[in-house]
Amino acid sequence: MKFIVHESPVRRGDSDYIARADLAPFGLEGEVEQLWLKKLEDGSLELCCIPFRVYGISLGDIVTLSPDGTTVARLVRKSGRRALRVFLLETPSASSVAREFDIEISRLGLLSEWSGDRHAAIDVPIGFDVASLIGLLEREEAASRAFWEWADSVSFSSGEA
């Protein structure tokens, strides 16, 4: 089993629980993503990281776990945020493109996490204007240096029946 981990979750200080999400429902058989969560009084949990591979959930979303407490089973409530994901292709300019993305993300005041040096997940509050970032992403995709997607382009599924 391959684990996708969050080395620096944006709300690490708020989290008090780690669970995983099965990535098989999203075409990644044999992979799971480690998710940082905060337990709430009603037994549900709030997501404290920006998902790298799981679809349909975002920072601050409320979820429940499987009966054994190890796996995210169900999305309970959306937070009003979206996750935008970027994958940089391995090119001679990848590190300068990553710096350019970081500069724009910081200029906009957005939260982000990196998985390695070529894959980023960016938190976008609903209604936030990210046109400049999308323009940068589209330019890099047209130049065959990057791919990007909205994480809510597919609904969340735990893979459980």
C-alpha positions as CSV (number, residue, x, y, z in Angstrom):
1,M,0.0,0.0,0.0
2,K,1.3,3.4,-0.9
3,F,0.6,6.3,1.5
4,I,0.3,9.9,0.3
5,V,1.3,12.0,3.3
6,H,1.0,15.6,4.4
7,E,4.4,16.8,5.7
8,S,3.1,20.3,6.6
9,P,-0.7,20.4,6.9
10,V,-1.9,24.0,6.9
11,R,-3.8,23.5,10.2
12,R,-1.5,21.0,11.9
13,G,-1.9,22.9,15.2
14,D,-5.7,22.4,15.1
15,S,-5.5,18.7,14.3
16,D,-5.7,15.9,16.9
17,Y,-6.5,12.8,14.7
18,I,-5.1,11.2,11.5
19,A,-7.1,8.9,9.3
20,R,-6.8,7.8,5.7
21,A,-8.9,8.0,2.6
22,D,-8.9,5.2,0.1
23,L,-7.9,6.4,-3.3
24,A,-9.2,3.4,-5.2
25,P,-12.6,5.1,-6.0
26,F,-10.5,7.7,-7.8
27,G,-8.5,5.3,-10.0
28,L,-5.5,5.0,-7.6
29,E,-5.8,1.3,-6.5
30,G,-3.5,0.4,-3.7
31,E,-3.0,4.0,-2.5
32,V,-4.4,5.9,0.5
33,E,-4.0,9.5,1.5
34,Q,-3.3,10.4,5.1
35,L,-5.6,13.2,6.3
36,W,-5.2,15.4,9.3
37,L,-8.4,16.0,11.2
38,K,-9.8,17.7,14.3
39,K,-12.4,15.8,16.4
40,L,-15.6,17.8,17.0
41,E,-17.9,17.4,20.0
42,D,-20.6,15.6,18.0
43,G,-18.1,12.9,16.9
44,S,-17.6,14.2,13.4
45,L,-14.2,15.5,12.3
46,E,-13.0,18.6,10.5
47,L,-10.4,18.4,7.7
48,C,-7.2,20.2,8.7
49,C,-5.2,19.7,5.4
50,I,-5.7,20.3,1.7
51,P,-6.2,17.0,-0.1
52,F,-3.5,16.1,-2.7
53,R,-5.4,13.2,-4.3
54,V,-8.8,12.7,-2.7
55,Y,-11.6,14.2,-4.7
56,G,-14.7,16.0,-3.4
57,I,-13.4,17.2,0.0
58,S,-11.6,20.4,1.0
59,L,-10.0,22.1,4.0
60,G,-12.6,22.6,6.8
61,D,-15.1,20.0,5.4
62,I,-16.8,17.9,8.1
63,V,-16.5,14.1,7.7
64,T,-17.2,10.9,9.6
65,L,-15.0,7.8,9.9
66,S,-15.5,4.1,9.3
67,P,-16.6,2.1,12.4
68,D,-13.0,1.1,13.1
69,G,-12.0,4.8,13.1
70,T,-9.2,4.5,10.5
71,T,-10.8,5.7,7.2
72,V,-12.9,8.7,6.2
73,A,-16.2,7.2,5.3
74,R,-18.6,10.1,4.5
75,L,-18.7,13.8,3.8
76,V,-21.2,15.4,6.2
77,R,-20.9,19.1,5.3
78,K,-18.9,21.3,2.9
79,S,-16.9,24.2,4.4
80,G,-17.5,26.6,1.5
81,R,-13.9,26.1,0.3
82,R,-12.4,24.4,-2.8
83,A,-9.1,22.7,-3.4
84,L,-7.1,23.5,-6.6
85,R,-4.4,21.1,-7.4
86,V,-1.3,21.6,-9.6
87,F,1.2,19.1,-10.9
88,L,4.4,20.4,-12.5
89,L,6.0,18.2,-15.2
90,E,9.6,17.3,-14.8
91,T,11.2,20.0,-17.0
92,P,14.3,22.2,-16.7
93,S,12.0,25.1,-15.6
94,A,10.0,23.2,-13.0
95,S,11.7,24.9,-10.0
96,S,11.2,28.4,-11.4
97,V,7.6,27.6,-12.3
98,A,7.1,26.4,-8.7
99,R,8.6,29.6,-7.4
100,E,6.3,31.6,-9.6
101,F,3.2,29.7,-8.3
102,D,4.4,30.2,-4.7
103,I,4.7,33.9,-5.3
104,E,1.2,34.2,-6.8
105,I,-0.3,32.0,-4.0
106,S,1.4,34.2,-1.4
107,R,0.4,37.4,-3.2
108,L,-3.3,36.3,-3.1
109,G,-3.0,35.3,0.6
110,L,-4.0,31.7,-0.1
111,L,-3.0,28.6,1.9
112,S,-1.2,25.8,0.2
113,E,0.7,22.5,0.8
114,W,3.3,20.9,-1.4
115,S,3.9,17.1,-1.9
116,G,7.4,17.0,-3.0
117,D,8.6,19.9,-5.2
118,R,6.1,19.4,-8.1
119,H,2.6,18.8,-6.7
120,A,0.7,21.5,-4.8
121,A,-2.8,21.7,-3.3
122,I,-4.2,25.2,-2.8
123,D,-7.1,26.2,-0.6
124,V,-9.6,28.5,-2.3
125,P,-12.4,30.0,-0.2
126,I,-15.7,30.2,-2.2
127,G,-16.1,33.4,-4.0
128,F,-12.4,34.2,-3.9
129,D,-11.0,35.7,-7.1
130,V,-8.2,33.4,-8.4
131,A,-8.3,34.6,-12.0
132,S,-4.6,35.6,-11.9
133,L,-3.7,32.2,-10.6
134,I,-5.9,30.4,-13.1
135,G,-4.2,32.5,-15.9
136,L,-0.8,31.4,-14.7
137,L,-1.9,27.7,-14.5
138,E,-3.5,27.8,-18.0
139,R,-0.3,29.4,-19.4
140,E,1.9,26.7,-17.9
141,E,-0.5,23.9,-19.0
142,A,-0.5,25.3,-22.6
143,A,3.3,25.2,-22.5
144,S,3.2,21.5,-21.4
145,R,4.8,22.4,-18.1
146,A,1.9,21.7,-15.7
147,F,-1.5,20.2,-15.2
148,W,-4.2,21.5,-12.9
149,E,-7.7,20.6,-11.6
150,W,-10.3,21.4,-9.1
151,A,-10.5,18.7,-6.5
152,D,-14.3,18.9,-6.5
153,S,-14.6,17.9,-10.2
154,V,-15.4,14.4,-8.8
155,S,-17.6,13.7,-5.7
156,F,-16.1,12.2,-2.6
157,S,-16.5,8.4,-2.3
158,S,-15.1,6.2,0.4
159,G,-15.4,3.1,-1.9
160,E,-17.7,1.5,0.7
161,A,-21.0,0.1,-0.5
